[in-house]
Amino acid sequence: MQNDRSWTEINLTNFEHNLNELKKFLPANTQIMQIVKADAYGHGAFEIAKKSIRCGVKFFGVANADEGAILRYQGINEQILILSPSLISEIDSIIENNLIPTISSIEFAESLNKSANQEIKIHINIDTGMGRSGFYYSEALEKIQQLRKMENLQIEGIFSHFSAAENDEEYTKFQTERFQQILDLLNFQPKYIHIANSSGVITSKNEFANLVRIGLLSYGIYTDDYLKEKIKLKPVMTFKSRISQIKFAEKDDAIGYNRTYISNKKIKYAILPIGYADGYDFLLSNKGKVLIQNKLCNVIGKVSMDMIAIDISDIPNAKIGEDVVLLGDDNDAIKAENLTKLYQGSSYEILCQIGRRAKRYYRENNEIISSSPLLRREFVSRDYSDKKLSNIIETAIEQRLQSKEIADLIYKDILKRFFIEKDREIYYRKSFKHTIEFQNVKKSSVSTEDDESPFIRENKRGFLNNYFQTNTTLTFTKKLQNDYFYVACAKNEKQLEKYFLRRDVEYRWLLDHNFDLDPQFFNVTSVKINNIELYNEMKISDGCIEIKCYHPELKGLVGKEVDFSISTQTYYPKNSHQLGIYITEITQGVNIKFIFGNIFEEVEAIPIFSGRMKFPIIKQKENSIIVSSQKKEWIFPNSGVVFVY
């Protein structure tokens, strides 16, 4: 926040408090539909939905199919009702995203029924006196019967909407009676019946309903002063900026457009870098108040597109960069419902428009737990946290492939390994060349009885005749991460697995389980970086050989692209009949060569390549076989080749 010109803070602890207060008014077995339309009244639909779910909410209300689809894209799987009439052009999205449309016309219902090849849940809206959307109450029963005949539509709910539940008890009762009359004449029982909005939860008792739609009150905004006596709410949104300039005005100086403010004395005033383009309403010109150091300051002059002026004469120690609260907080004067009274405006409107150019920060138990970027249509990756970027990547893959199962496989098995650590830099290999040569083991010419080396001991009893002597050379180009790296060798896959998670290991080998962990059976014969022969130190740790490769000159090469060369000598069992070579990092340009001399008459290469090039080039020669990609072609991890002989 220290670098933000303006920002909003969304207090999720206060939101939970408000929900709990509202629940006290609900009859038993009544569920809550949390209204998150218009990006949860400017609070952020995704974060509000997540918090609501943790508070036991299982139903959400949105304005249109796009809002519902976005929540699905973000991973919200609970039921979502589209409250407004939908367009025929939205039907595909409704079906694809498993949204529940509100039915307010037979024409739309017929189109939906025709398009659906499955049963679609619907809610029917009845206009009992709001005079907006829905079937007019006197025609509702007839329309409901028509809808029941549509085979692909399942009437899950019936609802209406109060016009003035916060301050017109008589009319609210009138609407309730109309709605009740229709329900009494139904010859079936819908799963959900709902009519109460936030205010209606407090001011009316609807024992026939089992679902309520909670909106503005859950965000801590009173719809009428009368409700303050009934329920104690806490504001969820706070809008803040900071002082960008401090100035003085003499008596009779004008401030702002059209000279609507003329100073009647010398004053000290500050400029804030927000205006009506940020959602701070133009009608607050010369009327609004802000909070600095817990003191109220008047907005002076017209609200400009990008700036406002405030009188700070009573705050002598105010300084540039100091925080300013424009909306929210516990001070009544700058709560949304009171600010909008200054110009006969709407709390709903100011909440939805506030912070158009502001980043949102979400607080819980006085700690910032997440943030969301500026409200703009273009995708700018740096706006998002690593966690949200990962979610975007995963859901984008699912959307593109139209398969959650395949998307999970790609994300978790291929991509997620790169996103585990917050600041992890991803390194790539280039010009990868791996040569493996099999030779028959030559009998040792050493016959000294006193020689107790494992190699001589095993060779004497002919044990090594069951193995090929295996010489390998691996070369590639990569940025050097440290002034050292490791080569690792283990006798089973479980022990070797931990070295695939380490970033400082560049070569791994699986040794046959019959061998001892001894350099006679796995030996690094040469290791170089940029032709510098490295020192190496071997140790045995947790049933594995670890060979540290290092050189003083490597310190000057860290962070630079260098050429690696690693050569080893080991043994491979003859009874295996196959040799697998795998690629563990994103790699550009692969060449894998298997030299077998006259040992085998025929060798087959089975490539397992992931990337654009799934079928590499295979060249068979008399005593060798080569599997390669184009030099510029990228190959994904978990690729490789199996040589079968």
C-alpha positions in Angstrom: 0.0 0.0 0.0 2.9 2.4 0.5 3.2 2.9 -3.2 -0.5 3.2 -4.0 -2.1 6.6 -4.9 -5.4 5.2 -3.6 -6.6 1.8 -2.4 -9.6 0.1 -0.8 -9.4 -2.1 2.2 -12.1 -4.9 2.5 -12.5 -6.1 6.1 -13.6 -9.7 5.9 -13.8 -9.9 9.7 -16.5 -7.2 9.7 -18.2 -9.0 6.8 -18.4 -12.1 8.9 -19.7 -10.1 11.9 -22.5 -8.6 9.7 -23.5 -12.1 8.4 -23.7 -13.4 12.0 -25.8 -10.5 13.1 -28.2 -11.0 10.2 -28.5 -14.8 10.9 -30.0 -13.9 14.3 -33.2 -12.7 12.5 -33.6 -15.9 10.4 -36.2 -18.6 11.1 -34.8 -22.1 11.6 -33.8 -23.9 8.4 -33.6 -20.7 6.3 -30.6 -20.5 4.0 -28.7 -17.5 2.9 -28.1 -16.4 -0.7 -25.2 -14.0 -0.6 -25.7 -11.3 -3.3 -22.4 -10.7 -5.1 -23.6 -8.9 -8.2 -21.7 -5.8 -9.4 -18.5 -7.4 -8.1 -20.2 -7.8 -4.7 -21.2 -4.1 -4.6 -17.6 -3.1 -5.3 -16.1 -5.4 -2.6 -14.8 -8.1 -4.9 -17.1 -11.0 -5.7 -14.5 -13.8 -5.5 -13.1 -12.9 -2.1 -16.6 -12.3 -0.7 -17.8 -15.6 -2.1 -14.9 -17.5 -0.6 -15.5 -15.9 2.9 -19.2 -16.5 2.6 -18.6 -20.2 1.9 -16.4 -20.4 5.0 -19.4 -18.8 6.9 -21.7 -21.5 5.7 -23.3 -19.8 2.6 -24.1 -22.2 -0.3 -26.0 -20.0 -2.7 -24.9 -16.8 -4.6 -26.8 -14.2 -6.6 -25.4 -12.4 -9.6 -26.8 -10.0 -12.2 -25.9 -11.8 -15.4 -24.3 -14.8 -17.0 -20.9 -13.1 -17.3 -20.7 -12.6 -13.5 -21.6 -16.2 -12.9 -19.1 -17.5 -15.4 -16.3 -15.5 -13.8 -17.1 -17.0 -10.4 -17.0 -20.5 -12.0 -13.7 -19.6 -13.6 -12.4 -18.6 -10.2 -13.4 -22.0 -8.7 -16.7 -21.2 -7.0 -18.8 -24.4 -7.3 -21.8 -23.5 -5.2 -25.2 -22.7 -6.7 -25.4 -19.4 -8.6 -28.7 -17.7 -9.4 -28.9 -15.0 -12.2 -31.3 -12.5 -10.7 -32.0 -10.4 -13.8 -33.7 -11.5 -16.9 -31.2 -13.2 -19.2 -30.7 -12.7 -22.9 -31.1 -15.6 -25.4 -27.5 -15.0 -26.4 -26.5 -15.9 -22.8 -28.1 -19.4 -22.9 -24.9 -21.2 -24.0 -22.9 -19.6 -21.1 -25.7 -20.5 -18.6 -25.7 -24.1 -19.6 -21.9 -24.4 -19.9 -21.3 -22.9 -16.4 -24.2 -24.6 -14.6 -25.9 -21.3 -13.7 -29.5 -21.0 -12.6 -31.4 -18.5 -14.7 -34.4 -16.4 -13.5 -37.4 -16.9 -15.7 -39.4 -13.7 -16.4 -40.7 -14.4 -19.8 -42.1 -17.4 -21.7 -40.1 -16.6 -24.8 -36.8 -16.9 -23.0 -37.9 -20.1 -21.3 -38.9 -21.7 -24.6 -35.5 -20.9 -26.1 -33.7 -22.3 -23.0 -35.8 -25.5 -23.1 -35.0 -26.0 -26.8 -31.3 -25.4 -26.4 -30.8 -27.6 -23.3 -30.0 -31.3 -23.8 -30.2 -31.8 -20.1 -32.4 -30.7 -17.2 -31.8 -27.0 -16.3 -32.8 -25.6 -12.9 -34.7 -22.4 -13.0 -36.2 -19.9 -10.5 -39.4 -18.0 -11.5 -39.7 -14.3 -10.6 -43.1 -12.9 -9.8 -43.7 -9.2 -9.8 -45.8 -8.5 -6.7 -45.5 -4.8 -6.7 -41.8 -3.9 -7.6 -43.0 -3.1 -11.1 -39.7 -4.2 -12.6 -38.8 -7.7 -13.9 -40.9 -10.9 -13.4 -44.3 -12.2 -14.3 -47.1 -9.9 -13.2 -48.7 -11.4 -10.2 -52.2 -11.8 -11.8 -50.7 -13.8 -14.7 -48.1 -15.8 -12.6 -50.1 -19.0 -12.1 -50.8 -19.4 -15.8 -47.2 -18.8 -16.7 -46.0 -21.3 -14.0 -48.2 -24.0 -15.5 -46.8 -23.3 -19.0 -43.2 -23.6 -17.6 -44.0 -26.9 -15.9 -44.7 -28.4 -19.3 -41.2 -27.7 -20.6 -39.4 -31.0 -20.2 -35.9 -29.6 -19.8 -36.7 -27.0 -17.2 -36.9 -27.9 -13.5 -38.6 -25.3 -11.4 -36.3 -25.2 -8.3 -37.5 -21.9 -6.9 -40.1 -19.1 -7.0 -39.4 -15.7 -5.7 -40.4 -12.0 -5.6 -38.7 -8.8 -4.5 -39.7 -6.2 -2.0 -39.9 -2.6 -3.2 -39.3 -0.8 0.2 -38.8 -3.3 2.9 -36.5 -0.9 4.9 -39.2 1.8 5.5 -42.7 0.9 4.2 -44.1 -1.8 6.4 -47.6 -1.6 4.9 -46.5 -2.0 1.3 -44.1 -4.8 2.2 -47.0 -6.6 3.9 -49.2 -6.0 0.8 -46.5 -7.6 -1.4 -46.1 -10.5 1.0 -49.8 -11.3 0.9 -49.9 -11.3 -2.9 -46.9 -13.7 -3.0 -48.5 -15.9 -0.4 -51.8 -16.1 -2.4 -49.9 -17.4 -5.4 -48.0 -20.0 -3.4 -51.2 -21.2 -1.8 -52.6 -22.0 -5.2 -49.6 -24.0 -6.5 -50.1 -27.8 -7.0 -46.5 -28.5 -6.3 -43.8 -27.5 -3.7 -40.7 -25.7 -5.1 -37.5 -26.4 -3.3 -36.8 -22.7 -2.6 -39.1 -19.9 -1.9 -37.7 -16.4 -1.3 -38.8 -12.8 -1.2 -36.8 -11.0 1.5 -33.8 -8.9 0.8 -31.4 -7.7 3.5 -33.9 -5.2 4.9 -36.8 -7.6 4.6 -34.9 -10.1 6.8 -35.1 -7.6 9.7 -38.5 -5.9 9.1 -40.7 -8.8 7.9 -41.5 -12.3 9.0 -42.0 -14.8 6.2 -42.4 -18.2 7.7 -43.3 -19.7 4.3 -39.9 -18.8 2.8 -36.7 -20.9 3.3 -34.2 -18.7 1.5 -33.2 -15.0 1.9 -31.1 -12.8 -0.3 -28.5 -10.9 1.7 -27.0 -7.8 0.0 -26.2 -4.3 1.3 -26.5 -4.9 5.0 -23.9 -7.7 4.9 -21.5 -5.0 3.6 -22.2 -2.9 6.7 -24.3 -0.2 5.0 -27.7 0.7 6.5 -30.5 1.2 4.0 -32.5 3.3 6.6 -31.6 5.0 9.9 -34.4 3.0 11.5 -32.5 -0.2 11.1 -29.7 1.1 13.4 -31.9 0.4 16.3 -32.4 -3.2 15.2 -28.9 -4.4 14.2 -25.3 -3.4 14.8 -23.3 -3.5 11.5 -19.7 -2.7 10.7 -18.6 -1.2 7.4 -16.6 -3.6 5.3 -15.1 -1.2 2.7 -12.7 1.6 3.4 -11.4 3.9 0.6 -8.1 5.6 1.2 -5.7 7.9 -0.5 -2.7 10.0 0.5 -1.7 13.7 0.4 0.2 14.5 -2.7 0.7 18.2 -2.2 0.2 20.8 0.5 -0.5 24.5 -0.4 -1.8 27.8 1.1 -4.6 30.0 -0.1 -5.0 33.7 0.7 -8.3 35.3 1.4 -10.4 35.6 -1.7 -8.3 32.9 -3.6 -10.3 30.5 -5.7 -9.8 26.8 -5.6 -11.0 24.4 -8.4 -12.9 24.6 -11.6 -15.4 27.5 -12.1 -14.3 29.2 -8.8 -17.1 27.5 -6.8 -14.9 27.8 -3.6 -13.6 31.2 -2.6 -11.5 31.3 0.6 -12.8 33.8 3.2 -9.5 33.7 5.1 -6.0 32.3 4.7 -6.1 28.5 4.7 -3.8 25.5 4.4 -5.1 22.9 2.1 -4.0 19.6 0.5 -4.4 17.9 -2.8 -5.4 14.3 -3.0 -4.6 12.3 -6.2 -8.2 11.0 -6.7 -11.3 12.3 -8.3 -14.6 11.3 -9.9 -12.7 9.0 -12.3 -11.8 7.0 -9.1 -15.5 6.9 -8.1 -15.5 9.8 -5.7 -18.7 11.4 -6.7 -18.7 14.8 -8.5 -21.7 15.7 -6.4 -19.5 15.7 -3.3 -17.9 18.9 -4.6 -17.9 21.5 -1.6 -19.8 18.9 0.4 -17.7 15.9 1.1 -15.6 15.2 4.2 -12.4 13.1 4.7 -10.6 11.9 7.7 -6.9 12.7 8.5 -5.4 11.9 11.9 -9.0 11.1 13.1 -10.1 14.7 12.3 -12.7 15.6 9.7 -11.6 17.9 6.8 -13.9 19.5 4.3 -13.7 19.0 0.5 -13.3 22.4 -1.0 -14.0 23.3 -4.7 -15.2 21.0 -7.4 -14.2 17.4 -7.5 -12.0 17.1 -10.6 -11.4 14.0 -12.7 -8.2 13.1 -10.9 -7.9 15.4 -7.9 -9.7 16.9 -5.0 -8.7 19.7 -2.5 -9.3 19.4 1.2 -9.0 22.0 4.0 -6.3 20.9 6.5 -6.0 24.2 8.4 -6.8 22.4 11.6 -4.0 19.8 11.1 -0.7 21.7 11.4 1.5 18.6 11.3 -0.1 17.1 8.1 2.5 16.0 5.7 2.9 14.8 2.1 2.3 11.0 1.8 0.0 10.9 4.8 -3.0 8.5 4.7 -6.5 10.0 4.2 -9.7 8.1 4.6 -12.4 9.1 2.2 -15.1 6.5 2.9 -15.7 3.8 5.5 -14.1 3.7 8.9 -16.0 4.0 12.1 -16.6 7.8 11.8 -20.3 8.2 10.9 -19.6 11.3 8.7 -17.7 9.3 6.1 -19.9 6.2 6.0 -21.4 5.5 2.6 -25.0 6.1 3.7 -24.1 9.4 5.2 -21.8 10.7 2.4 -24.5 10.0 -0.1 -27.1 11.9 1.9 -25.1 15.1 1.3 -26.2 15.0 -2.4 -29.3 12.7 -2.2 -27.3 9.9 -3.8 -27.3 6.1 -3.4 -25.1 4.0 -1.1 -25.3 1.2 -3.7 -24.0 3.5 -6.4 -21.0 4.9 -4.5 -19.9 1.5 -3.4 -19.9 0.1 -6.9 -18.0 3.1 -8.4 -15.5 3.7 -5.6 -11.9 2.6 -6.3 -12.1 2.3 -10.1 -8.3 2.9 -10.2 -7.5 1.5 -6.8 -6.1 -1.8 -5.8 -8.1 -3.8 -3.2 -6.5 -5.3 -0.1 -8.4 -7.8 2.0 -8.0 -7.8 5.7 -8.9 -10.5 8.2 -8.2 -10.3 11.9 -6.2 -7.1 11.2 -3.9 -8.7 8.7 -3.8 -8.4 5.0 -4.5 -11.8 3.6 -4.8 -11.1 -0.2 -5.2 -8.4 -2.8 -6.7 -7.9 -6.2 -5.5 -5.7 -9.0 -6.7 -2.5 -10.5 -10.1 -2.7 -12.2 -9.2 -2.7 -15.8 -10.1 -5.0 -18.7 -6.6 -5.7 -20.0 -4.7 -8.5 -18.3 -1.4 -7.3 -16.8 0.3 -10.2 -15.1 2.3 -8.1 -12.6 -1.0 -7.0 -11.0 -1.6 -10.4 -9.6 0.0 -12.4 -6.7 1.8 -15.6 -7.5 -1.1 -17.6 -6.0 -3.7 -15.9 -8.3 -1.5 -16.2 -11.3 -1.2 -20.0 -10.7 -5.0 -20.1 -10.4 -5.4 -18.2 -13.6 -3.0 -20.5 -15.4 -4.8 -23.6 -14.2 -8.3 -22.4 -15.0 -7.2 -21.1 -18.4 -5.9 -24.6 -19.3 -9.2 -26.1 -18.2 -11.2 -23.6 -20.2 -9.0 -24.2 -23.3 -9.1 -28.0 -23.1 -12.7 -28.2 -21.8 -11.6 -30.9 -19.4 -10.8 -30.4 -15.7 -9.2 -33.9 -15.5 -6.7 -33.2 -18.3 -6.1 -29.7 -17.0 -5.3 -31.0 -13.5 -2.8 -33.5 -15.1 -1.0 -30.8 -17.1 -0.9 -28.3 -14.3 0.0 -30.5 -11.4 2.4 -32.9 -13.2 4.1 -30.5 -15.6 3.6 -26.8 -14.6 3.1 -26.7 -10.9 6.7 -27.7 -10.2 7.8 -24.3 -11.4 5.4 -22.4 -9.2 6.1 -24.0 -5.8 8.4 -21.3 -4.4 7.3 -17.7 -4.5 10.5 -16.2 -5.8 11.8 -19.3 -7.5 13.6 -18.5 -10.8 13.1 -21.0 -13.5 16.2 -22.2 -15.3 16.3 -23.9 -18.7 18.7 -26.2 -20.4 19.8 -25.8 -24.0 21.8 -27.9 -26.4 21.2 -31.0 -24.3 23.4 -33.9 -25.5 23.6 -37.2 -23.6 25.8 -40.1 -24.9 25.6 -43.5 -23.2 28.0 -46.3 -24.3 27.7 -50.0 -23.3 30.8 -52.2 -23.2 31.3 -55.8 -22.1 33.2 -55.9 -18.8 36.8 -57.0 -19.2 38.2 -59.4 -16.6 40.5 -57.7 -14.2 44.2 -58.5 -14.7 44.8 -57.9 -11.0 45.1 -61.1 -9.0 46.6 -60.0 -5.8 45.0 -61.9 -2.9 45.5 -58.9 -0.6 43.5 -56.5 -2.7 40.2 -56.2 -1.0 38.5 -53.5 -3.2 34.9 -54.3 -4.0 35.6 -54.0 -7.7 38.3 -56.7 -7.7 36.3 -58.9 -5.3 33.2 -58.8 -7.5 35.1 -59.2 -10.8 37.0 -62.2 -9.4 33.8 -64.1 -8.9 32.5 -63.2 -12.3 29.6 -61.1 -10.9 30.3 -58.2 -13.2 29.7 -60.5 -16.2 26.0 -59.8 -15.6 26.5 -56.1 -16.3 27.6 -53.8 -19.0 30.3 -51.3 -18.3 28.5 -48.0 -19.0 30.2 -44.8 -19.9 28.1 -41.6 -20.1 28.8 -38.0 -21.1 26.2 -35.3 -20.6 26.7 -31.8 -22.0 24.3 -28.8 -21.9 24.1 -25.1 -21.6 22.4 -23.4 -18.6 22.6 -20.4 -16.3 24.8 -21.3 -13.3 22.8 -21.0 -10.1 25.6 -21.5 -7.5 29.3 -21.8 -7.4 28.9 -25.6 -7.0 26.5 -28.4 -8.0 25.9 -32.0 -7.1 25.9 -35.4 -8.9 23.7 -37.9 -7.1 23.5 -41.7 -7.3 21.1 -44.0 -5.4 20.1 -47.7 -5.4 16.3 -47.2 -5.5 13.9 -44.8 -7.0 12.5 -43.6 -3.6 16.0 -42.6 -2.4 16.8 -40.9 -5.7 13.4 -39.0 -5.8 14.5 -36.3 -3.3 17.3 -35.2 -5.7 14.7 -34.4 -8.4 13.3 -31.7 -6.0 16.7 -30.1 -5.4 17.8 -27.2 -7.6 21.5 -27.8 -7.0 21.6 -31.3 -8.5 22.5 -31.5 -12.2 22.9 -35.3 -12.7 21.2 -38.3 -11.2 21.9 -42.0 -11.7 20.0 -45.1 -10.5 22.5 -47.8 -9.5 21.6 -51.5 -9.5 20.5 -52.6 -6.1 23.1 -55.4 -6.0 26.0 -53.0 -5.9 27.6 -51.3 -2.9 27.6 -47.5 -2.9 31.2 -47.2 -3.9 33.1 -45.1 -6.5 34.2 -48.4 -8.1 30.6 -48.9 -9.3 29.7 -45.3 -9.9 32.5 -42.8 -10.6 32.5 -39.3 -12.0 35.4 -39.4 -14.4 35.3 -35.8 -15.5 33.2 -32.7 -14.7 33.7 -29.3 -16.4 32.2 -25.9 -16.7 33.4 -23.9 -19.6 36.3 -26.4 -19.9 37.3 -25.7 -16.3 37.9 -29.1 -14.7 36.1 -29.1 -11.4 37.1 -30.5 -8.0 34.8 -33.0 -6.5 34.1 -34.4 -3.1 32.1 -37.6 -2.5 30.1 -38.5 0.6 27.5 -41.1 1.3 24.3 -39.7 2.9 21.1 -41.5 3.7 21.9 -44.4 1.3 22.9 -42.2 -1.6 26.2 -41.0 -3.1 26.5 -37.3 -3.3 29.3 -35.8 -5.3 29.9 -32.0 -4.8 31.5 -30.4 -7.9 33.1 -27.0 -7.3 35.9 -24.6 -8.3 36.9 -21.1 -7.0 36.5 -19.7 -10.5 32.8 -20.5 -10.5 31.9 -17.6 -8.3 32.5 -15.2 -11.2 30.2 -17.3 -13.4 27.1 -17.4 -11.2 24.1 -16.0 -13.1 25.8 -16.5 -16.4 25.0 -19.0 -19.1 27.8 -21.7 -19.1 28.6 -25.0 -20.7 28.3 -28.1 -18.5 30.1 -31.4 -19.2 29.6 -34.4 -16.8 31.2 -37.8 -17.6 30.6 -41.0 -15.5 31.5 -44.7 -15.5 29.2 -47.2 -13.9 27.5 -50.6 -14.6 24.1 -51.5 -16.0 22.3 -54.9 -15.7 22.2 -57.1 -18.8 18.9 -58.6 -17.8 17.1 -55.2 -17.9 16.7 -55.3 -21.8 15.9 -51.6 -21.8 17.6 -48.3 -20.9 15.6 -45.2 -20.1 17.0 -41.6 -20.4 14.7 -38.8 -19.1 14.6 -35.0 -19.3 13.8 -33.3 -16.0 13.8 -29.7 -17.0 12.5 -27.6 -19.8 15.1 -28.1 -22.5 15.8 -26.6 -25.9 17.4 -28.9 -28.4 17.9 -32.6 -27.4 20.3 -35.2 -28.7 20.5 -38.6 -27.0 22.9 -41.2 -28.4 23.1 -44.8 -27.4 26.3 -46.6 -28.5 26.2 -50.4 -28.2 29.0 -51.6 -30.5 28.5 -55.2 -31.6 26.7 -56.2 -28.4 23.2 -56.1 -29.9 21.9 -56.9 -33.3 18.9 -54.6 -33.0 17.9 -51.7 -30.7 14.6 -49.9 -30.9 14.1 -46.3 -29.6 10.7 -45.5 -28.0 10.5 -41.7 -27.6 8.2 -40.1 -25.0 8.3 -36.4 -25.9 6.0 -33.7 -24.6 6.0 -30.3 -26.4 5.2 -29.3 -29.9 7.6 -31.9 -31.2 6.1 -35.2 -30.1 7.9 -37.3 -32.7 11.7 -36.7 -32.6 14.2 -37.6 -35.3 15.5 -41.2 -34.9 18.7 -42.2 -36.8 19.8 -45.8 -36.7 23.5 -46.5 -37.4 25.4 -49.8 -37.3 26.6 -49.6 -33.7 24.4 -46.8 -32.3 21.1 -45.0 -32.4 20.4 -41.3 -32.0 17.2 -39.6 -30.9 17.1 -35.9 -31.4 14.9 -32.8 -31.8 15.4 -29.6 -33.8 17.9 -27.3 -32.2 15.3 -24.6 -31.5 12.6 -27.0 -30.3 11.5 -26.9 -26.6 10.9 -30.2 -24.8 8.9 -30.3 -21.6 10.0 -32.2 -18.4 9.0 -35.9 -18.0 10.0 -36.4 -21.6 12.6 -39.0 -22.6 13.4 -42.1 -24.6 13.5 -45.8 -23.8 16.0 -47.9 -25.7 14.8 -51.5 -26.0 17.2 -54.3 -26.9 
